[in-house]
Amino acid sequence: MRLIAGKYRGRRLNTPPSSHIRPTTDRMRETLFNLLQNSIGLDFEGLHVLDAFAGTGALGLEALSRGAERVIFADSDKRSLALVRENIRLLKAEEQCRCLGIDALRLPAPDVPFGLVFLDPPYHKGLIRPTIDNLLNKSALADDCLVVAECAHDEDPDFPPELEEISSRTYGDSKITILKFNN
């Protein structure tokens, strides 16, 4: 697994030794970030990013590589969080990253609202909507924040009305939906 573009382009990340983590593939990540940057016009410079259900941290670290100012990684699985910390150390990016060993449904309010949120929870657990509701209740989303939600291709998450669907695409067994927060 490698970072696709930006400051850390081509740098390899550690991958999970077992199947307890389902990392987003390089190809899918590249397609997603091209969509965010080229089709939607997202400028990563200075963004505060949340990578919830972080797994390997690849989504948040890709955003960091492309210019995000700060990334918060949240995962309640100790093995996942240890892997995220290893990958942050590989990039020597500790100053721009923070890891929270907490369930994404209980995230505290951030100091600065997020401009980009990645939600990649375990499939078929119904965690996307409650996580978004928690973020909305904590005023954690900046105006025009983009939320990228990944779920199984056969799931149909219920998104709150404050979020407008911009794009939804299926890649094999996964579906990625990009939403925009309209405050």
C-alpha positions in Angstrom: 0.0 0.0 0.0 1.4 3.4 -1.0 0.5 7.0 -1.0 -0.6 8.2 -4.4 0.3 12.0 -4.7 1.7 15.0 -2.9 4.5 15.4 -0.4 4.6 11.7 0.5 4.0 10.4 -3.0 5.1 6.8 -3.5 5.8 6.2 0.2 4.8 2.8 1.4 2.6 2.3 4.4 2.5 -0.7 6.7 -0.5 -3.0 6.1 -2.4 -5.2 8.6 -0.9 -8.6 9.3 -4.4 -10.1 9.5 -7.8 -9.5 8.0 -9.2 -7.6 10.9 -8.8 -4.4 8.8 -10.2 -3.9 5.3 -8.0 -1.2 3.8 -9.2 0.9 0.9 -7.2 -0.3 -2.1 -4.7 1.9 -3.8 -6.7 2.0 -6.9 -9.9 3.0 -5.2 -8.1 5.6 -3.1 -6.6 7.1 -6.2 -9.9 7.2 -7.9 -11.5 8.8 -4.9 -8.9 11.5 -4.5 -8.9 12.3 -8.2 -12.7 12.8 -7.9 -12.3 15.0 -4.9 -9.6 17.1 -6.4 -10.3 17.2 -10.1 -14.1 16.8 -10.4 -15.3 18.4 -7.2 -12.4 20.9 -6.9 -11.4 20.2 -3.3 -8.3 22.1 -2.2 -6.6 20.1 0.5 -4.3 23.0 1.6 -5.0 23.9 5.2 -7.9 21.4 5.7 -8.6 19.8 9.0 -9.5 16.2 8.4 -11.1 13.4 10.3 -10.4 9.8 9.4 -12.9 7.9 11.5 -12.7 4.1 11.6 -9.1 4.8 10.5 -7.9 1.2 9.9 -4.4 1.9 8.4 -4.8 5.6 8.3 -4.3 5.6 4.5 -7.2 8.0 3.7 -6.1 10.6 6.2 -2.5 10.3 5.3 -3.3 10.7 1.6 -5.1 14.0 2.5 -2.1 15.0 4.6 0.3 14.3 1.7 -1.9 16.5 -0.5 -1.7 19.5 1.8 -4.1 19.0 4.7 -3.0 20.9 7.8 -4.1 18.5 10.5 -5.6 15.0 10.6 -7.4 13.3 13.5 -7.5 9.5 13.3 -10.2 7.7 15.4 -10.5 4.0 15.8 -11.5 1.9 18.8 -9.5 -1.1 17.7 -6.1 -1.1 19.4 -4.4 -3.0 16.6 -5.7 -0.5 14.0 -4.6 2.5 16.1 -1.1 1.0 16.5 -0.9 0.5 12.8 -2.0 4.2 12.2 0.7 5.4 14.6 3.3 3.3 12.8 2.4 4.8 9.5 2.4 8.3 10.9 5.9 7.7 12.3 7.1 6.3 8.9 6.2 9.7 7.4 7.5 11.7 10.4 4.2 13.4 10.5 3.5 13.3 14.3 3.2 17.1 14.6 0.2 17.2 12.1 -1.6 14.1 13.4 -3.5 13.0 16.4 -4.8 9.5 17.2 -7.9 8.9 19.3 -8.5 5.4 20.6 -12.2 6.0 20.8 -15.4 4.8 19.1 -16.3 7.3 16.3 -19.8 7.5 17.8 -18.4 9.3 20.8 -15.9 11.7 19.2 -15.5 14.9 21.2 -16.0 18.3 19.6 -12.9 19.3 17.7 -11.0 22.6 18.3 -11.4 23.4 14.7 -14.3 22.0 12.6 -13.4 19.5 9.9 -13.4 20.4 6.3 -13.2 16.8 5.2 -14.4 13.6 6.9 -13.7 10.0 5.9 -16.1 7.4 7.3 -15.2 3.8 6.5 -16.8 1.7 9.2 -17.2 -2.0 9.3 -19.8 -3.0 6.7 -23.4 -3.8 7.5 -23.2 -2.3 11.1 -25.3 0.8 10.5 -22.6 3.1 11.9 -22.5 5.9 9.2 -25.7 7.8 10.2 -25.1 7.7 14.0 -21.5 8.9 13.4 -22.7 11.8 11.2 -25.4 12.7 13.8 -22.7 12.8 16.5 -20.5 15.1 14.3 -23.5 17.4 13.6 -24.5 17.5 17.3 -20.9 18.5 18.2 -20.8 21.2 15.4 -17.8 19.3 14.1 -18.4 20.0 10.4 -17.1 23.3 8.8 -19.3 25.0 6.2 -19.1 23.1 3.0 -17.4 20.2 4.7 -17.2 17.1 2.5 -18.1 13.7 4.0 -16.8 10.6 2.3 -18.8 7.6 3.4 -17.7 4.1 2.4 -20.1 1.1 2.8 -20.9 -2.2 1.2 -22.3 -2.0 -2.3 -25.6 -3.4 -1.1 -26.0 -0.9 1.8 -28.2 2.2 1.5 -27.3 4.5 4.5 -29.8 7.1 5.6 -28.0 10.4 5.4 -29.3 13.5 7.4 -31.0 16.3 5.4 -28.1 18.7 6.2 -25.9 16.7 3.9 -26.4 16.9 0.1 -25.3 13.9 -2.0 -22.7 15.0 -4.6 -21.6 11.7 -5.9 -22.1 8.0 -5.3 -20.1 5.3 -7.0 -19.7 1.5 -6.7 -16.3 -0.1 -6.9 -16.6 -3.9 -6.7 -18.0 -4.7 -3.2 -17.8 -1.1 -2.0 -19.8 2.0 -2.5 -18.5 5.5 -1.8 -20.8 8.4 -1.3 -19.6 12.0 -1.2 -21.8 14.4 0.7 -21.6 18.2 1.3 -22.6 19.8 4.5 -25.0 22.7 3.9 -25.2 24.6 7.2 
